[in-house]
Amino acid sequence: MAYIDTKNDQPGILELLAFRPEMGGAMSQLAQTLLRGPSSLTPVERELIAAVTSHENNCFFCHNSHAAAANALADDADFIAKALKDPQAAGVSKKVQSLLVIARHVAKSGKNVTAALIDDARAAGASDEEIHDGVLVAAAFCMFNRYVDGLGARTPQNPADYVPMGQMLATVGYLPR
């Protein structure tokens, strides 16, 4: 149970979004735009950035839910585990690897992102739009991670519980049904 009485038993961020639907709707729309809206980064690449940022922030719920979504989109149940261990071996492009380095820095503090990291991303093929989108996904997930953990949202502990959630996010997206 969350630190506050949300009057519902949904897991993780869903519990919190349902508690304040007027805010939850805006946050869901933000997630939909960031992860499924127009971008030259694919949905799986953006989910990877979300999962890696959440992993850096030790947010079990967000990491597992977005890892499951990325796995579903990649049609590979082990994609995120492989990408965390060795992104190159997992087939993650140099461009996206450079964006993941930036995302890890954003997770610690936006001030940890340097011009050299941006130059490295450009050298790896990332456009300014892709760098922008990668930083924005990482920054937004820092907020989502702190929202979930800061209110002690109900978090399933079995990673298998996240597979159906990942399938739903991969196929339906983030807007309430």
C-alpha positions in Angstrom: 0.0 0.0 0.0 1.2 3.5 -0.8 2.1 5.9 1.9 -1.2 7.7 1.2 -4.7 6.2 0.9 -5.2 6.1 -2.8 -8.5 4.2 -2.5 -7.4 1.7 -5.2 -5.2 -1.4 -5.5 -3.6 -0.8 -8.9 0.1 -1.4 -9.1 2.8 1.3 -9.2 2.2 4.5 -11.0 -1.3 3.4 -12.0 -2.3 3.6 -8.4 -1.1 7.2 -8.2 -2.5 8.3 -11.5 -6.0 7.0 -10.6 -5.8 8.8 -7.3 -5.6 12.2 -9.0 -7.1 11.6 -12.5 -6.9 15.2 -13.5 -3.1 15.1 -13.0 -2.9 11.4 -14.0 -4.4 12.2 -17.4 -1.7 14.8 -18.1 1.1 12.5 -17.0 -0.3 9.7 -19.1 -0.5 12.0 -22.1 3.1 13.1 -21.4 4.3 9.4 -21.4 2.3 8.7 -24.6 3.9 11.7 -26.4 7.4 10.9 -25.1 7.3 7.2 -25.8 5.0 6.8 -28.8 4.7 10.3 -30.3 6.6 11.4 -33.4 10.4 10.9 -33.1 13.2 9.5 -35.2 13.9 7.3 -32.2 11.9 4.2 -32.3 9.5 3.3 -29.5 11.8 0.4 -28.4 14.7 2.9 -28.2 12.7 5.3 -26.1 11.5 2.5 -23.8 15.2 1.4 -23.5 16.1 4.9 -22.4 13.2 4.9 -19.9 14.2 1.5 -18.5 17.9 2.3 -18.2 17.0 5.6 -16.5 14.7 3.8 -14.1 17.4 1.2 -13.5 19.9 4.0 -12.6 17.3 5.5 -10.2 16.7 2.1 -8.6 13.0 2.4 -9.4 12.0 -1.3 -9.4 8.4 -0.6 -10.8 9.4 1.7 -13.6 12.4 -0.3 -14.6 10.5 -3.6 -14.8 7.4 -2.1 -16.5 9.4 -0.3 -19.2 11.9 -3.2 -19.6 8.8 -5.4 -20.2 7.5 -2.9 -22.8 10.9 -2.7 -24.5 11.2 -6.5 -24.5 7.7 -6.8 -26.0 8.5 -4.2 -28.7 11.8 -5.8 -29.5 10.1 -9.3 -29.5 12.9 -10.5 -27.3 12.1 -11.4 -23.7 15.7 -10.8 -22.7 16.4 -7.6 -24.7 16.8 -5.3 -21.7 18.8 -7.7 -19.6 21.2 -8.1 -22.6 21.2 -4.3 -23.3 22.2 -3.6 -19.7 24.9 -6.2 -19.7 26.4 -5.4 -23.2 24.4 -3.0 -25.4 26.6 -3.7 -28.5 26.0 -7.4 -28.2 22.3 -6.8 -27.8 22.3 -5.0 -31.1 21.9 -1.4 -29.7 23.3 1.1 -32.2 26.3 3.3 -31.3 23.9 6.2 -31.5 21.5 4.8 -28.9 24.4 3.7 -26.7 25.6 7.3 -26.6 22.1 8.4 -25.7 22.1 5.8 -22.9 25.3 7.3 -21.5 23.6 10.7 -21.5 20.5 9.2 -19.9 22.6 7.7 -17.1 24.1 11.1 -16.5 20.7 12.8 -16.5 19.6 10.2 -13.8 22.3 11.5 -11.5 21.8 15.2 -12.3 21.2 17.2 -15.5 24.3 19.1 -14.7 26.3 15.9 -15.2 25.6 16.1 -18.9 28.6 17.8 -20.6 29.2 19.2 -24.1 31.7 16.3 -24.6 28.8 13.8 -24.1 26.7 15.7 -26.6 29.6 15.8 -29.0 30.1 12.0 -28.6 26.4 11.4 -29.3 26.6 13.6 -32.5 29.7 11.7 -33.5 27.8 8.4 -33.1 25.1 9.7 -35.4 22.5 11.3 -33.1 20.8 14.4 -34.4 20.0 17.3 -32.1 16.4 16.2 -32.1 17.3 12.7 -30.9 19.6 14.1 -28.2 16.8 16.4 -27.1 14.3 13.5 -27.1 16.7 11.2 -25.2 17.3 13.8 -22.5 13.6 14.6 -22.2 12.7 10.9 -21.8 15.4 10.5 -19.2 14.4 13.6 -17.3 10.7 12.7 -17.4 11.5 9.3 -16.0 13.5 10.8 -13.2 10.2 12.5 -12.3 8.1 9.4 -12.8 10.6 7.3 -10.7 10.5 9.8 -7.8 6.7 10.0 -8.0 6.4 6.2 -7.7 9.1 5.7 -5.0 8.4 9.0 -3.2 4.8 7.9 -2.5 5.7 4.3 -1.9 3.4 3.0 -4.7 2.4 -0.7 -4.5 5.2 -2.5 -6.4 4.9 -6.1 -7.5 8.2 -7.9 -6.7 8.0 -10.7 -9.2 9.4 -9.6 -12.5 7.1 -12.0 -14.3 4.1 -9.8 -13.1 5.4 -7.1 -15.5 5.2 -9.1 -18.7 1.5 -8.6 -19.3 1.9 -4.9 -18.3 4.7 -4.6 -20.9 2.6 -6.3 -23.6 -0.2 -3.8 -22.8 2.1 -0.8 -23.0 3.6 -2.1 -26.2 0.2 -2.5 -27.9 -2.1 0.0 -26.3 0.3 2.7 -25.1 -0.1 5.0 -22.1 -3.5 6.7 -22.4 -6.3 5.5 -20.1 -8.8 3.2 -21.7 
